[in-house]
Amino acid sequence: MSIETDNALGTFLRDRRARMDAAAFGFSGGRRRTPGLRREEVAQRANISATWYTWLEQGRGGAPSADVLNRIAGGLMLTEPEREHLFVLGLGHPPEATYRASDEVTPRLQRVLDALEFSPAIVKTPTWDVVAWNAAAATLLTDYATLPRDQRNILRLMFTNASIKAAQEDWLNVARYVVGAFRADAARAGAGAEISQLVEELSQLSPEFDALWRDNNVARHADGLKRLHHPVHGLLELEFSAFAVDGRPELGMIVYNPATPETAQRIRSLMAPTA
């Protein structure tokens, strides 16, 4: 069995260390036997013992702590996927979730949404703030562009907006599912502190939310069927699917596709340009 297989953590650390530019970090750019930073230089940047770091690369000394791995990740300037891989190699599991707020998407992701002409699609954070949407979502769900940023929250709209509440075929069951999925998403992302103000506010504004939140139900937001009542076009049946955004673990995309030919035709009528 090869050294790489026996000591995947050490192999990964050596590879990332070799990619670092010593001069860029103020270390002497003199003659070096190998490219990148020396072990003691990585240890210095990570504020850990050079001996301990050497042992890690050599596969000695036992499992490192999460704190040590975080310091090494910082010292080697690892990306978030690289940091997660470091934890999997060192501890056998990803790092503990830490919530990172984000309210922007890349132009590439926005173009993906816009390409779904007749399928409403949104991108949301783990706290269920909507940060991107397409024209179909603005037409069928909510015109988020007309709302202040702090009001573009799915739970806030579900429990405080009368028109959105009236559009749901079975509002109570939908609301119960939304609260359970929201709870699971926020906990998974480590966003407990970030949602406390929203939960407190909605508990005061809505007795229904307060009761559902106290039930402590948890749901998985994966896929399902959504029925909406449009004031002109009647019942719209939509199949929804939730997707992770690759490279952006804090974001999720939800796409609603017409579930019936009748709904597809009604959406096309709604999206048709007016003269």
C-alpha positions as YAML, in Angstrom:
chain: A
units: angstrom
residues:
- id: 1
  name: MET
  ca: [0.00, 0.00, 0.00]
- id: 2
  name: SER
  ca: [1.38, 3.44, -0.93]
- id: 3
  name: ILE
  ca: [2.27, 6.24, 1.44]
- id: 4
  name: GLU
  ca: [-0.43, 8.39, -0.21]
- id: 5
  name: THR
  ca: [-3.09, 5.82, 0.73]
- id: 6
  name: ASP
  ca: [-1.73, 5.28, 4.24]
- id: 7
  name: ASN
  ca: [-1.38, 8.97, 5.01]
- id: 8
  name: ALA
  ca: [-3.82, 10.92, 2.86]
- id: 9
  name: LEU
  ca: [-3.76, 13.84, 5.31]
- id: 10
  name: GLY
  ca: [0.00, 14.21, 5.04]
- id: 11
  name: THR
  ca: [-0.11, 13.95, 1.26]
- id: 12
  name: PHE
  ca: [-2.76, 16.65, 1.07]
- id: 13
  name: LEU
  ca: [-0.84, 18.98, 3.41]
- id: 14
  name: ARG
  ca: [2.40, 18.55, 1.49]
- id: 15
  name: ASP
  ca: [0.65, 19.24, -1.78]
- id: 16
  name: ARG
  ca: [-0.96, 22.46, -0.54]
- id: 17
  name: ARG
  ca: [2.25, 23.58, 1.17]
- id: 18
  name: ALA
  ca: [4.15, 23.14, -2.11]
- id: 19
  name: ARG
  ca: [1.71, 25.47, -3.87]
- id: 20
  name: MET
  ca: [2.38, 28.42, -1.55]
- id: 21
  name: ASP
  ca: [4.63, 31.28, -2.66]
- id: 22
  name: ALA
  ca: [7.13, 31.83, 0.16]
- id: 23
  name: ALA
  ca: [8.10, 35.33, -1.00]
- id: 24
  name: ALA
  ca: [4.46, 36.43, -1.02]
- id: 25
  name: PHE
  ca: [4.32, 35.77, 2.72]
- id: 26
  name: GLY
  ca: [7.56, 37.52, 3.55]
- id: 27
  name: PHE
  ca: [9.71, 34.42, 3.84]
- id: 28
  name: SER
  ca: [13.16, 34.32, 2.34]
- id: 29
  name: GLY
  ca: [13.07, 33.47, -1.33]
- id: 30
  name: GLY
  ca: [16.57, 31.95, -1.25]
- id: 31
  name: ARG
  ca: [17.51, 28.53, -2.53]
- id: 32
  name: ARG
  ca: [14.96, 25.87, -1.54]
- id: 33
  name: ARG
  ca: [15.13, 22.14, -2.12]
- id: 34
  name: THR
  ca: [11.40, 21.97, -2.83]
- id: 35
  name: PRO
  ca: [8.87, 24.58, -3.98]
- id: 36
  name: GLY
  ca: [6.48, 26.29, -1.60]
- id: 37
  name: LEU
  ca: [6.67, 26.84, 2.15]
- id: 38
  name: ARG
  ca: [8.80, 24.86, 4.55]
- id: 39
  name: ARG
  ca: [7.07, 22.92, 7.33]
- id: 40
  name: GLU
  ca: [8.21, 25.33, 10.00]
- id: 41
  name: GLU
  ca: [6.87, 28.24, 7.97]
- id: 42
  name: VAL
  ca: [3.42, 26.65, 7.75]
- id: 43
  name: ALA
  ca: [3.57, 25.99, 11.49]
- id: 44
  name: GLN
  ca: [4.53, 29.62, 12.10]
- id: 45
  name: ARG
  ca: [1.60, 30.86, 10.00]
- id: 46
  name: ALA
  ca: [-0.76, 28.46, 11.79]
- id: 47
  name: ASN
  ca: [0.67, 29.32, 15.23]
- id: 48
  name: ILE
  ca: [1.30, 25.69, 16.13]
- id: 49
  name: SER
  ca: [4.40, 23.67, 17.01]
- id: 50
  name: ALA
  ca: [6.67, 22.90, 14.07]
- id: 51
  name: THR
  ca: [7.24, 19.45, 15.54]
- id: 52
  name: TRP
  ca: [3.50, 18.78, 15.76]
- id: 53
  name: TYR
  ca: [2.96, 19.93, 12.17]
- id: 54
  name: THR
  ca: [5.81, 17.68, 10.98]
- id: 55
  name: TRP
  ca: [4.23, 14.73, 12.75]
- id: 56
  name: LEU
  ca: [0.91, 15.44, 11.02]
- id: 57
  name: GLU
  ca: [2.55, 15.32, 7.61]
- id: 58
  name: GLN
  ca: [4.33, 12.11, 8.59]
- id: 59
  name: GLY
  ca: [1.17, 10.46, 9.90]
- id: 60
  name: ARG
  ca: [2.33, 10.44, 13.51]
- id: 61
  name: GLY
  ca: [1.00, 11.90, 16.74]
- id: 62
  name: GLY
  ca: [-2.67, 10.88, 16.55]
- id: 63
  name: ALA
  ca: [-5.69, 12.80, 15.38]
- id: 64
  name: PRO
  ca: [-5.43, 16.60, 15.36]
- id: 65
  name: SER
  ca: [-8.01, 18.80, 17.05]
- id: 66
  name: ALA
  ca: [-10.53, 20.89, 15.13]
- id: 67
  name: ASP
  ca: [-8.74, 24.02, 16.35]
- id: 68
  name: VAL
  ca: [-5.42, 22.83, 14.92]
- id: 69
  name: LEU
  ca: [-7.02, 21.99, 11.59]
- id: 70
  name: ASN
  ca: [-8.67, 25.40, 11.43]
- id: 71
  name: ARG
  ca: [-5.32, 27.06, 12.12]
- id: 72
  name: ILE
  ca: [-3.62, 25.02, 9.41]
- id: 73
  name: ALA
  ca: [-6.45, 25.81, 6.97]
- id: 74
  name: GLY
  ca: [-5.90, 29.50, 7.66]
- id: 75
  name: GLY
  ca: [-2.13, 29.21, 7.39]
- id: 76
  name: LEU
  ca: [-2.38, 27.45, 4.04]
- id: 77
  name: MET
  ca: [-5.18, 29.78, 2.88]
- id: 78
  name: LEU
  ca: [-7.40, 26.83, 1.99]
- id: 79
  name: THR
  ca: [-10.69, 27.38, 0.21]
- id: 80
  name: GLU
  ca: [-13.87, 26.23, 1.96]
- id: 81
  name: PRO
  ca: [-14.03, 22.92, -0.01]
- id: 82
  name: GLU
  ca: [-10.33, 22.34, 0.78]
- id: 83
  name: ARG
  ca: [-10.93, 23.07, 4.46]
- id: 84
  name: GLU
  ca: [-13.81, 20.61, 4.51]
- id: 85
  name: HIS
  ca: [-11.61, 17.99, 2.84]
- id: 86
  name: LEU
  ca: [-8.89, 18.64, 5.43]
- id: 87
  name: PHE
  ca: [-11.36, 17.90, 8.24]
- id: 88
  name: VAL
  ca: [-12.61, 14.73, 6.54]
- id: 89
  name: LEU
  ca: [-9.02, 13.48, 6.21]
- id: 90
  name: GLY
  ca: [-7.98, 14.53, 9.71]
- id: 91
  name: LEU
  ca: [-11.10, 13.75, 11.74]
- id: 92
  name: GLY
  ca: [-13.31, 11.65, 9.49]
- id: 93
  name: HIS
  ca: [-16.08, 14.24, 9.23]
- id: 94
  name: PRO
  ca: [-16.64, 17.78, 7.88]
- id: 95
  name: PRO
  ca: [-16.10, 20.78, 10.17]
- id: 96
  name: GLU
  ca: [-18.90, 21.92, 12.44]
- id: 97
  name: ALA
  ca: [-21.34, 24.15, 10.58]
- id: 98
  name: THR
  ca: [-20.75, 27.89, 10.93]
- id: 99
  name: TYR
  ca: [-23.27, 30.14, 9.32]
- id: 100
  name: ARG
  ca: [-22.02, 32.67, 6.79]
- id: 101
  name: ALA
  ca: [-24.54, 35.21, 5.58]
- id: 102
  name: SER
  ca: [-24.67, 35.77, 1.84]
- id: 103
  name: ASP
  ca: [-26.96, 37.98, -0.21]
- id: 104
  name: GLU
  ca: [-25.37, 37.80, -3.65]
- id: 105
  name: VAL
  ca: [-25.23, 35.24, -6.46]
- id: 106
  name: THR
  ca: [-22.91, 35.06, -9.43]
- id: 107
  name: PRO
  ca: [-24.06, 36.27, -12.85]
- id: 108
  name: ARG
  ca: [-23.66, 32.67, -14.05]
- id: 109
  name: LEU
  ca: [-26.16, 31.40, -11.46]
- id: 110
  name: GLN
  ca: [-28.59, 34.20, -12.31]
- id: 111
  name: ARG
  ca: [-28.40, 33.18, -15.98]
- id: 112
  name: VAL
  ca: [-29.33, 29.62, -14.96]
- id: 113
  name: LEU
  ca: [-32.45, 30.98, -13.26]
- id: 114
  name: ASP
  ca: [-33.32, 33.22, -16.20]
- id: 115
  name: ALA
  ca: [-33.04, 30.30, -18.64]
- id: 116
  name: LEU
  ca: [-36.00, 28.64, -16.87]
- id: 117
  name: GLU
  ca: [-38.54, 30.78, -18.70]
- id: 118
  name: PHE
  ca: [-41.75, 29.11, -17.55]
- id: 119
  name: SER
  ca: [-40.50, 27.50, -14.33]
- id: 120
  name: PRO
  ca: [-40.40, 29.76, -11.27]
- id: 121
  name: ALA
  ca: [-36.99, 29.43, -9.59]
- id: 122
  name: ILE
  ca: [-35.43, 31.09, -6.56]
- id: 123
  name: VAL
  ca: [-32.19, 30.92, -4.60]
- id: 124
  name: LYS
  ca: [-32.45, 31.14, -0.82]
- id: 125
  name: THR
  ca: [-30.15, 31.20, 2.18]
- id: 126
  name: PRO
  ca: [-30.38, 28.73, 5.11]
- id: 127
  name: THR
  ca: [-32.42, 31.40, 6.93]
- id: 128
  name: TRP
  ca: [-34.82, 31.39, 3.95]
- id: 129
  name: ASP
  ca: [-34.02, 34.85, 2.66]
- id: 130
  name: VAL
  ca: [-34.57, 34.95, -1.10]
- id: 131
  name: VAL
  ca: [-31.44, 36.35, -2.78]
- id: 132
  name: ALA
  ca: [-32.18, 35.62, -6.45]
- id: 133
  name: TRP
  ca: [-35.18, 34.78, -8.62]
- id: 134
  name: ASN
  ca: [-36.34, 34.67, -12.23]
- id: 135
  name: ALA
  ca: [-39.20, 36.40, -14.03]
- id: 136
  name: ALA
  ca: [-41.53, 33.41, -13.62]
- id: 137
  name: ALA
  ca: [-41.00, 33.47, -9.83]
- id: 138
  name: ALA
  ca: [-41.73, 37.20, -9.74]
- id: 139
  name: THR
  ca: [-44.96, 36.59, -11.69]
- id: 140
  name: LEU
  ca: [-46.27, 33.50, -9.91]
- id: 141
  name: LEU
  ca: [-44.77, 33.64, -6.41]
- id: 142
  name: THR
  ca: [-43.71, 37.12, -5.29]
- id: 143
  name: ASP
  ca: [-42.21, 40.14, -7.02]
- id: 144
  name: TYR
  ca: [-39.23, 40.21, -4.68]
- id: 145
  name: ALA
  ca: [-37.75, 43.25, -6.43]
- id: 146
  name: THR
  ca: [-40.54, 45.39, -4.96]
- id: 147
  name: LEU
  ca: [-39.63, 44.37, -1.39]
- id: 148
  name: PRO
  ca: [-36.81, 45.71, 0.80]
- id: 149
  name: ARG
  ca: [-34.02, 43.15, 1.23]
- id: 150
  name: ASP
  ca: [-34.93, 42.39, 4.84]
- id: 151
  name: GLN
  ca: [-38.51, 41.57, 3.80]
- id: 152
  name: ARG
  ca: [-37.58, 38.95, 1.17]
- id: 153
  name: ASN
  ca: [-37.95, 36.10, 3.64]
- id: 154
  name: ILE
  ca: [-40.15, 33.11, 2.84]
- id: 155
  name: LEU
  ca: [-41.37, 32.65, 6.41]
- id: 156
  name: ARG
  ca: [-42.08, 36.34, 6.85]
- id: 157
  name: LEU
  ca: [-44.14, 36.37, 3.65]
- id: 158
  name: MET
  ca: [-45.92, 33.12, 4.49]
- id: 159
  name: PHE
  ca: [-47.13, 34.37, 7.88]
- id: 160
  name: THR
  ca: [-47.60, 38.11, 7.35]
- id: 161
  name: ASN
  ca: [-48.73, 38.51, 3.72]
- id: 162
  name: ALA
  ca: [-52.48, 37.98, 3.31]
- id: 163
  name: SER
  ca: [-52.39, 37.47, -0.48]
- id: 164
  name: ILE
  ca: [-49.69, 34.79, -0.27]
- id: 165
  name: LYS
  ca: [-51.60, 33.07, 2.51]
- id: 166
  name: ALA
  ca: [-54.82, 33.13, 0.44]
- id: 167
  name: ALA
  ca: [-53.06, 31.66, -2.62]
- id: 168
  name: GLN
  ca: [-52.14, 28.42, -0.82]
- id: 169
  name: GLU
  ca: [-54.63, 25.60, -1.31]
- id: 170
  name: ASP
  ca: [-53.98, 24.19, 2.18]
- id: 171
  name: TRP
  ca: [-52.18, 26.99, 3.97]
- id: 172
  name: LEU
  ca: [-51.86, 25.32, 7.38]
- id: 173
  name: ASN
  ca: [-50.20, 22.17, 6.06]
- id: 174
  name: VAL
  ca: [-47.94, 24.21, 3.78]
- id: 175
  name: ALA
  ca: [-46.99, 26.45, 6.71]
- id: 176
  name: ARG
  ca: [-46.26, 23.45, 8.94]
- id: 177
  name: TYR
  ca: [-43.98, 21.98, 6.29]
- id: 178
  name: VAL
  ca: [-42.22, 25.32, 5.69]
- id: 179
  name: VAL
  ca: [-41.54, 25.86, 9.40]
- id: 180
  name: GLY
  ca: [-40.16, 22.32, 9.80]
- id: 181
  name: ALA
  ca: [-37.88, 22.63, 6.76]
- id: 182
  name: PHE
  ca: [-36.75, 26.10, 7.84]
- id: 183
  name: ARG
  ca: [-35.83, 24.78, 11.29]
- id: 184
  name: ALA
  ca: [-33.78, 21.94, 9.80]
- id: 185
  name: ASP
  ca: [-31.98, 24.19, 7.29]
- id: 186
  name: ALA
  ca: [-31.05, 26.81, 9.89]
- id: 187
  name: ALA
  ca: [-29.78, 24.20, 12.37]
- id: 188
  name: ARG
  ca: [-27.75, 22.39, 9.70]
- id: 189
  name: ALA
  ca: [-26.08, 25.66, 8.74]
- id: 190
  name: GLY
  ca: [-25.36, 26.65, 12.34]
- id: 191
  name: ALA
  ca: [-27.63, 29.71, 12.03]
- id: 192
  name: GLY
  ca: [-29.42, 29.42, 15.38]
- id: 193
  name: ALA
  ca: [-28.38, 32.87, 16.54]
- id: 194
  name: GLU
  ca: [-29.19, 34.45, 13.18]
- id: 195
  name: ILE
  ca: [-32.82, 33.28, 13.17]
- id: 196
  name: SER
  ca: [-33.63, 34.14, 16.80]
- id: 197
  name: GLN
  ca: [-34.82, 37.68, 16.03]
- id: 198
  name: LEU
  ca: [-37.00, 36.52, 13.12]
- id: 199
  name: VAL
  ca: [-38.51, 33.72, 15.22]
- id: 200
  name: GLU
  ca: [-39.27, 36.10, 18.08]
- id: 201
  name: GLU
  ca: [-40.83, 38.66, 15.73]
- id: 202
  name: LEU
  ca: [-43.00, 36.13, 13.90]
- id: 203
  name: SER
  ca: [-44.08, 34.52, 17.18]
- id: 204
  name: GLN
  ca: [-45.44, 37.89, 18.27]
- id: 205
  name: LEU
  ca: [-47.05, 38.72, 14.91]
- id: 206
  name: SER
  ca: [-48.58, 35.32, 14.18]
- id: 207
  name: PRO
  ca: [-50.19, 32.94, 16.70]
- id: 208
  name: GLU
  ca: [-50.09, 30.26, 13.97]
- id: 209
  name: PHE
  ca: [-46.32, 30.57, 13.61]
- id: 210
  name: ASP
  ca: [-45.86, 30.57, 17.38]
- id: 211
  name: ALA
  ca: [-47.82, 27.31, 17.69]
- id: 212
  name: LEU
  ca: [-46.02, 25.64, 14.78]
- id: 213
  name: TRP
  ca: [-42.60, 26.70, 16.05]
- id: 214
  name: ARG
  ca: [-43.37, 25.29, 19.50]
- id: 215
  name: ASP
  ca: [-44.30, 21.95, 17.92]
- id: 216
  name: ASN
  ca: [-40.59, 21.43, 17.11]
- id: 217
  name: ASN
  ca: [-41.37, 19.55, 13.91]
- id: 218
  name: VAL
  ca: [-38.53, 19.03, 11.43]
- id: 219
  name: ALA
  ca: [-38.95, 18.43, 7.70]
- id: 220
  name: ARG
  ca: [-36.68, 17.90, 4.73]
- id: 221
  name: HIS
  ca: [-37.05, 20.41, 1.90]
- id: 222
  name: ALA
  ca: [-36.40, 18.17, -1.10]
- id: 223
  name: ASP
  ca: [-39.33, 17.88, -3.50]
- id: 224
  name: GLY
  ca: [-43.09, 17.88, -3.57]
- id: 225
  name: LEU
  ca: [-46.24, 19.36, -5.09]
- id: 226
  name: LYS
  ca: [-47.38, 22.95, -4.60]
- id: 227
  name: ARG
  ca: [-50.90, 24.14, -5.48]
- id: 228
  name: LEU
  ca: [-51.55, 27.84, -5.91]
- id: 229
  name: HIS
  ca: [-54.81, 29.64, -6.62]
- id: 230
  name: HIS
  ca: [-54.40, 32.48, -9.11]
- id: 231
  name: PRO
  ca: [-57.18, 35.11, -9.04]
- id: 232
  name: VAL
  ca: [-57.58, 34.97, -12.85]
- id: 233
  name: HIS
  ca: [-56.10, 31.67, -14.07]
- id: 234
  name: GLY
  ca: [-57.37, 29.43, -11.28]
- id: 235
  name: LEU
  ca: [-55.49, 26.45, -9.85]
- id: 236
  name: LEU
  ca: [-51.80, 26.11, -10.71]
- id: 237
  name: GLU
  ca: [-50.12, 22.80, -9.88]
- id: 238
  name: LEU
  ca: [-46.34, 22.92, -9.58]
- id: 239
  name: GLU
  ca: [-43.80, 20.22, -8.82]
- id: 240
  name: PHE
  ca: [-40.88, 21.62, -6.83]
- id: 241
  name: SER
  ca: [-37.36, 20.31, -6.36]
- id: 242
  name: ALA
  ca: [-34.62, 21.69, -4.11]
- id: 243
  name: PHE
  ca: [-30.96, 21.67, -5.18]
- id: 244
  name: ALA
  ca: [-27.69, 22.54, -3.50]
- id: 245
  name: VAL
  ca: [-25.62, 25.21, -5.23]
- id: 246
  name: ASP
  ca: [-22.22, 23.70, -5.98]
- id: 247
  name: GLY
  ca: [-19.43, 25.64, -4.28]
- id: 248
  name: ARG
  ca: [-21.94, 27.69, -2.27]
- id: 249
  name: PRO
  ca: [-23.10, 25.41, 0.56]
- id: 250
  name: GLU
  ca: [-24.93, 28.30, 2.19]
- id: 251
  name: LEU
  ca: [-27.32, 28.64, -0.76]
- id: 252
  name: GLY
  ca: [-30.11, 26.43, -2.09]
- id: 253
  name: MET
  ca: [-32.10, 26.63, -5.32]
- id: 254
  name: ILE
  ca: [-35.78, 25.71, -5.62]
- id: 255
  name: VAL
  ca: [-37.31, 25.12, -9.05]
- id: 256
  name: TYR
  ca: [-41.08, 24.85, -9.63]
- id: 257
  name: ASN
  ca: [-42.11, 23.04, -12.81]
- id: 258
  name: PRO
  ca: [-45.66, 22.85, -14.19]
- id: 259
  name: ALA
  ca: [-47.19, 19.56, -13.03]
- id: 260
  name: THR
  ca: [-49.91, 19.45, -15.69]
- id: 261
  name: PRO
  ca: [-50.32, 20.61, -19.30]
- id: 262
  name: GLU
  ca: [-53.09, 22.94, -18.10]
- id: 263
  name: THR
  ca: [-50.75, 24.63, -15.63]
- id: 264
  name: ALA
  ca: [-48.04, 24.93, -18.28]
- id: 265
  name: GLN
  ca: [-50.47, 26.70, -20.61]
- id: 266
  name: ARG
  ca: [-51.69, 29.00, -17.86]
- id: 267
  name: ILE
  ca: [-48.13, 29.97, -16.96]
- id: 268
  name: ARG
  ca: [-47.37, 30.75, -20.62]
- id: 269
  name: SER
  ca: [-50.44, 32.98, -20.69]
- id: 270
  name: LEU
  ca: [-49.31, 34.75, -17.53]
- id: 271
  name: MET
  ca: [-45.79, 35.25, -18.92]
- id: 272
  name: ALA
  ca: [-46.95, 36.43, -22.35]
- id: 273
  name: PRO
  ca: [-45.93, 40.06, -23.04]
- id: 274
  name: THR
  ca: [-48.79, 42.51, -22.93]
- id: 275
  name: ALA
  ca: [-49.41, 44.77, -25.91]
...
